[in-house]
C-alpha cells in the first residue's frame, strides 16, 4: 500500500501504518471525539476507509 501511495521509501510512514493496523487488529486504539466534533461524523476503521476508497488502492 505504501508503494501505491508513493510512500514506499518512507520508513516513518510504514512504521506508522504497521502500528495503526496492529491497533485495529489487536486492540482498541485510543479514541476521542475530536473527529466527530469537527466533521459531524464518527471516525471510521482502517477497513472502512479502505473499502470506501478501494479504487485508490487498486492498480
Buried (B, 14 or more C-beta within 10 A) or exposed (E): EBEEEEBEEEEEBBEEBEEEEEEEEEEEEEEEEEEEEEEEEEBEEBEEEEEEEEEEEEE
